[in-house]
Amino acid sequence: MKFEKVILTLFILSVAFFNSSRVLSQQTANISLEEKIQESELIIIGKLGTTTVTGFANAHPIVDEILYGELPKDKELVVTFVETELSPINYTEKYIFFLKDPRINKKFKTISFSLVGDMDYIGLESATKKKIIHVEELIKKLK
């Protein structure tokens, strides 16, 4: 009887955790473009580059252009985020990265940022010409 209670408790907790992470992910996914820009300390255009996933994901984007903020030339850019439900990502496509919370690691000569929205790829937008123009206009208005 004790074993069945333990199994039932574990099942209930896992369902509650799964549902709460989905709700959080859905709430975070509702971040508007304006909010992404306001939260950002660095906005770049580039490709995702090499990505390693261990619950936390680390991406090493290939930067084509900086739309807002500054990136030290002597530091490698690393983008960290929590991966929950993997969004389909095309590694050859260019994205607009909305980044916050810079942390410099002198030992590894890197600068790490978190994606705005923290989870999945919410801090990324496809870098279409139309989207880039819209983001540039919003940066001028909001920053």
C-alpha positions in Angstrom: 0.0 0.0 0.0 2.8 2.4 0.8 4.5 1.7 -2.6 1.2 2.5 -4.4 0.9 5.8 -2.5 4.5 6.8 -3.4 3.9 6.0 -7.1 0.7 7.9 -7.1 2.3 10.9 -5.4 5.2 10.9 -7.9 2.8 10.7 -10.8 0.7 13.7 -9.4 3.9 15.7 -8.9 5.3 15.0 -12.4 1.9 16.0 -14.0 1.8 19.2 -11.9 5.4 20.0 -12.9 4.8 19.3 -16.6 1.7 21.5 -16.6 3.4 24.3 -14.7 6.4 24.4 -17.1 4.0 24.4 -20.1 2.0 27.3 -18.6 5.3 29.2 -17.9 6.5 28.5 -21.5 3.1 29.7 -22.9 3.1 32.8 -20.7 6.7 33.7 -21.7 5.8 33.1 -25.4 3.4 36.0 -25.2 6.2 38.5 -24.9 5.6 41.3 -27.5 8.3 42.5 -29.8 8.3 45.8 -27.9 8.8 44.0 -24.6 11.7 42.0 -26.1 13.4 45.2 -27.2 12.9 47.0 -23.9 14.4 44.0 -22.0 17.3 43.7 -24.3 20.8 44.9 -23.6 22.1 43.6 -26.9 20.2 42.9 -30.2 22.0 41.1 -33.0 21.3 39.5 -36.3 23.1 36.1 -37.0 22.9 32.4 -37.2 22.5 30.1 -34.2 25.9 28.5 -34.6 27.1 25.6 -32.4 24.6 24.6 -29.7 25.1 22.3 -26.7 22.1 21.2 -24.6 22.2 19.9 -21.1 18.9 21.2 -19.8 20.4 24.6 -20.2 21.4 25.3 -23.8 24.5 27.2 -24.8 24.6 28.7 -28.4 27.6 30.3 -30.0 25.9 32.6 -32.6 27.6 33.8 -35.7 27.0 37.6 -35.6 26.3 39.4 -38.9 25.2 42.7 -37.5 24.6 44.5 -34.2 21.3 46.4 -34.1 21.6 47.6 -30.5 24.2 47.5 -27.8 27.9 46.7 -27.9 29.8 43.4 -28.1 33.5 43.3 -27.0 35.7 42.3 -29.9 38.0 40.2 -27.7 35.2 38.0 -26.3 33.3 35.1 -27.8 29.6 35.4 -27.6 27.7 32.7 -25.8 23.9 32.7 -25.5 22.3 30.7 -22.7 18.6 29.7 -22.2 16.5 27.0 -20.6 15.2 24.5 -23.2 11.8 23.0 -22.4 9.9 22.3 -25.6 12.3 22.4 -28.6 11.1 24.8 -31.3 12.0 23.9 -34.8 15.2 25.8 -35.6 16.9 26.1 -38.9 20.6 26.4 -38.3 21.1 28.0 -41.8 18.5 30.7 -41.2 19.3 34.1 -39.8 17.6 35.3 -36.6 17.3 38.4 -34.5 18.6 37.6 -31.0 17.2 39.6 -28.1 19.7 39.3 -25.3 20.0 40.4 -21.7 22.1 39.9 -18.5 25.7 40.0 -19.8 28.3 38.0 -17.9 32.0 38.1 -18.7 34.2 35.1 -18.2 37.8 36.3 -18.2 39.2 32.7 -18.0 37.5 31.5 -21.2 37.3 35.0 -22.9 33.6 34.8 -23.4 30.6 37.1 -22.8 27.4 35.2 -22.0 23.9 36.6 -22.5 20.5 35.1 -21.7 17.8 35.1 -24.3 15.0 37.5 -23.4 12.1 35.2 -22.3 14.7 32.7 -20.9 12.9 29.6 -22.3 13.2 27.8 -25.6 13.8 30.1 -28.5 11.4 32.9 -27.4 14.2 35.5 -27.6 14.7 34.8 -31.3 12.8 36.2 -34.3 13.3 35.3 -38.0 15.5 37.9 -39.6 13.3 38.8 -42.5 13.8 42.2 -44.1 10.4 43.3 -42.9 11.1 42.2 -39.4 14.5 43.8 -39.3 13.1 47.2 -40.4 10.3 46.9 -37.8 12.8 46.1 -35.1 15.1 49.0 -36.1 12.1 51.4 -36.0 11.1 50.2 -32.6 14.6 50.5 -31.3 14.7 54.1 -32.3 11.4 54.7 -30.6 12.0 52.7 -27.4 15.7 53.0 -26.7 
